[in-house]
């Protein structure tokens, strides 16, 4: 486990603070520049049943998705106070709000009167109050019950005891995390937040979001971002040329994994204290347990939240974060092309499609275990992390 990474003092250029990389981010970049890639020795294997066995998936669900803190969405989904958005894809009826003080909350989207869905739909809503459509019980965005029709018919009701059911949550570095249980520890979310602030995620504008349905196991999607062996082949017609002769370095922050790919020939004179300069030559990727992928490109960030529905069906919500809202048609067209390249091309047509084809192949029984070369060690490490979480849950 790395020590917590904290941003150094910001540089200033023409009176404007520059984003500065954390110690951990700079260490990975220096490892690439000194040609010290992280390479696993020897061939490794992972049982195919990890991806095809419904019973194993249920064990993962119990140990990971029903227990651990997990990313729900970027902060930029709710950029201003007085906003709320329903969220059902985790398997729970959730409601994310940002109250008038700007504090984010995660509630169960359930009226405390008769259990009705409080807010319907999937779009972000601007509202000072949440009003149940059934009997008009009314709540503040901090979950407090403020009023109800015909209060005299509830003579013994203590409104302070009927606030919305709130789940533990934490906002750091431009991400909103939540946990299913009250004993959640968000220490690592805060630690990672320093890295994400270094990318400017805490002040980003959300340009696009889309949910994809992938007919594959959630780990097959994670695997694509745990190794760079496939990039020049699978992505040959999209982003592959940008990674020619790339060198990969990686480390862990608790159970979460961080990697970086760079080209030696482009890095010699780069000042790694300047995040913008480093992002032009180094591509970072974060694989957050249980199932979130963060990929910062040179001028924007994709956040992908994976929400497994079964052992072979996964919903992936892709968010594109940009530095600021586009002010011109030219700027908007630039971001639209970037969104189409990654969300529609690299992710949907290549990575997600590869996961679906891999699922079909593994479920055929033709392969009893997947074989991993020295450039794919991240997959084996992630499998070990998941297996450890399952063992800890079963032994608790």
N, C-alpha and C positions, 0 to 999 in steps of 0.2 A: 504494500500500500504506500502511495506517495504521501509525503507531508502535504498539508493544505497548501494550495497554490494561491498566492495573493498578488494582485497587480502592483507593479512598482510605481513610483511617482510619475505622473503623466508628463510627457514631453509637450512643449508648446511651440507652435509654428504660427507666426503672424498673429499672436494673441489668442489662437484657437487651440485648445487641448487636443492632443492626438491620442488615439487609442493605443495602449501599450500592452504588449503580450505579458502573460504571467510567466513566472519562473519555469513552470512545467512545460508550457508551450515552447519557450525558448530552448529548453533542454532537448526537446524532441527535434527541433530544427537544427540545433548544433550537432546532434547525433547523426543526422543526415549529412550535414556539411563535412563532418569528419569521417564520413563513409563508415559508420558503425550501425548498419541496419539491424533490426531485430529479426533474426532468422532462427527458426526452430530446427534443431538437429534431428534428423531421421524422419521417416514416414510414420504418420499416426492414423488411427482409424476411429470412427464414431459409429455405433450401431445404427442401422437404418430405422430400427424401431423407435428411435428417439423422435422421428418425424411422422411415423405411420400408426403408432399404437395409441388408440383412444384412451386407454388406462394411463399411459405415461403422460398424455396431455392433461388429464384430470389431476394428476399429481403436480404437474407444473402450475396449473391454475390455482390449486390450493396453496402451494408454497410461495408462489410469486405474485400472481395477480389478485389473490384474495388476502394477501398479507403485507406486501412491501409497498413503501412509497413509490409512486410512479408519476411520470409527466402526464398531464392532462391536455395542456395546450400552451401556446405562447402567450405571454402577457399581452401582446399586441392584438389578440382576439378581442379584448375588452380595453380599448385604449383610453377611455374617459370614464370618470365617475358617472354613476347612474345607468349602468348597462347590465344586461343579463342574457344568458344564452343557455338553452337546454342542451343536454349531452347524454345520449342513450347508448352509445356504441360500446361502452365498457361492460355492458350487461346490467348496469344499475341506472335508474332514472335520476340523473344528476342535473343540477342547476348551478351554473357558475355565475357569480355576480361580482360587480365592483360597486361598493357603496359610495355614498356621497363624499366620504373622506378619502376615497381612492383605494380602500382596502379590498382585496379580493377574498371571496368566500366560495366554498364548495358545499352545497346542500343536497340532500335528497329532494327531488322535484315532486314533493308530496305535500298536499295541504294537510295540516294537523287536525282538521275538523273531521272529514270523512274519507281521507286518503286519496282524494282525486288528484290527477295530474294538475299541478299549479300553472305551469307555462307549457304551451304546446309549440311544435315546430322545431326548426333547427337553426334559425337565423338569430343573429344578435339583435336584441331589442333594447331600445332606450326607454327607461321608465323610472319614475321616482318611487313607485310602489309596485308591488306584485299583488294582483287581485285574482283570487280564485274564480274561475268562470262558473262554478257550480253554485256557491252561496255567497260569493263576494267577501270571504274573509280576506283581510288585507294585511300585507307584510311589508316592512322596510327591506331594503336590499341587504341589510345586515342580519336578516332573518327574524327580526322582532315582529310579533303580532301586534298590530296597532289598532285594529278595529274590526267589527263584524256587524252585519245588519241585526236589528232587533236584539240588542245586547241584554234586554230585560228577560229574554227567554233562556238565558244562561246565567242565572242569578249567582251561582257559586263559582263561575269561571275566573281563574287567575290568568290573565293574558300573558304574564311573564313566564308561565309554564308551558305555553303553546307556541313557542318559536319554532322555526323550521329546524329539522334535524340536520346539524352541521357535521361534516366529516373533517378530520384533520387535513389541513392544507398548508402550503408554504410557497411563497413567491420569491424567487431569487434569480438574478441574471437574465430576466426576460422570459422565465418559464414559470408556470403554475403547476405545482405538484399536489397530489392528494394521496391519502392512504385510507384503506378500509377500516382500520382499527385505531383506537385511541392511543395506543402505546407507540405510535409512529415516531421515528427518529429522522429528522430532516437535516442532520449535520452534513452529510455528503452532498445534499442538494445545495446547501449554502456554499460548500467548498467548490463545487462545479460552477456555481454562479459567478465566481470570479473569472473563470475562463470565458463564460458566455458574455459577460460584460465587456471583456476585452474585444469581442467581435461586435459590440454595440447592440446586442440583442435587446437590452433593457430599454432602449429608446427607439427601437425599430418600428416601421410601419408594416402592417400585414397587407401584402398586395393580393394574394390569392390563397384559397384553401380548397381542397377537394378530397373526398373520400373514395378510395379505390377498394373494390372487392377482389381479393386475390385468392384463387383456388389452390392454396398451398399452405403448408405449415409455417407458422410465424418465424421459426428459426431459419428456414430456408431464405427468408427475406433478410434477416439479420446477417446471415452468413455472407451475403453479397457485399456487406460493408465491413466485414472482418478480415478481408484479404484483398490484395490488389492483383492477384495472379490472373484474374479474368479480364481485367480492364482493357488491355490492348486487343483482346479477341472479341468479347461480347460487345464492347463499345467502340469497335473499330471505325464505325461511320459517324460517331457522335463526339464523345469526349476522349476517346482513346489516344488520338494524336497528341493531346496535351500532357499525357503521362508517359510518353516514350522514355525508356531508360530510367524510370523513376525508382527511388530508393525509399523504403518504408521503415519508419521507427514507431514504436508503440510502448505504452505503459498502462497502468491501472490506477484509478482513484477509487479505493474501496472495491466493490464488485463491478464498477463501471470501467469501460475500456476507452482509451484515447489513442488515436493513431495519426500519423502524418506521412504524406508522400511528397517528395521533392526531387528536383533534378539538380545534380551537382553542378552542372555547367552554368546554371542560372543563379546559383546561390553565393558565389564567391564574395561579392562586395555588398551583400544585403545587410542592412542594420536590423537585426532581429528585435531590437527594442521598439521598432516602428511596426505595429501590427499591419497597417495597410501595405507596407512594403513586403513584409513577410508573406502575406496572403497572396501576393502576385506570383510567388514561386513555391509555396508550400500549401498543400490542400490537407486540412484537418478533417477528421471524422470522429464522432463520438457515438459509442454504443452503450446506452444507459440501460441498466437492468431495471425492470424486466424487458422492456421492448420499445425503446425510443432511439431513433437515429438522427443525428444532427450533422449536416454537411455544410460548412461554410465555403462558399465560392469566393472569388476575389472581391465581389461587391454586394453579395446578398447571402442569405442563409436559408437552407431548407430544413425544416423540422418535420420529421415523420414519426407519428405516434401509431404503433401497431397495436391493434385490439383483436386478439384471437377470438373467434367465435366457436371453433371446434378444432380438432386436430388437423383439418385440411382446409379450413376457411379462415382468412384473416382480413379484417378491415384495416386499411392504412389511410390515416388522415395526413395529407401533405400540406404544410403551410410554407409559403414563401414570404420571407421577411426582407424588406429593403430599407435603406437608410432613412428615407423620408417619402412622403406621398408624392407621386409624379406631378409636376407642375405644368408640363407641356405634353402635347401629343407625341412629340419625339421621344420624350422620356418614357411615356406610357408604352409606346411601341417597343422601345428597348427592353423593358421589363416583360412585356408580353412574349417576346421572342425567347428570353431567358427561361420564362415559365414553361413555354412549349417545349424547349429543348430538354429540360430536366424532367418535369412532371410527366409530360406526354411521351417523350422520347426515351431518355435514359432510364427512368424509373418504370413507367408503365409498359413500354414496348420491349424493354430489354431485361432489367432486373426482375420485375414482377413476373414477366412471361417466363424467364428462366426458372423462377421458383415454381411456377405451375407445371412446367415440363418436368422439373425434378421430382415434384410430388407424384406425378403420374408414373415416372420411372421407378421410384422407390416402392410405390404401392403395388407394382407388378410383381415384386418379389425377385427380380433379376439381380438385385444388389443387396447383400445382407449387411454390408457396412460401407460407409463412404470412406474413401482413401484421401488423405491430406498430405500434400508435400510440404517442404520447408517454408514455402511462402504462404501457407494456409494455417499456420499455427494458431492464429487468433480464433479460428472456429473450434479447435480442440480446447483452448482455454475457456471459451465461453461455455462449451458443453460441460466442462468441469465445474464452472461456477454454478450453472443451473443444477447439476447433479448434487452439489454440496448443499444448495438451498433446499432441495427436496429431502435429502437425508436429515438435515437439521429439523425440518418440519415434522418428519415422521418420528424422530427421536425425542421431540419435545413433549 
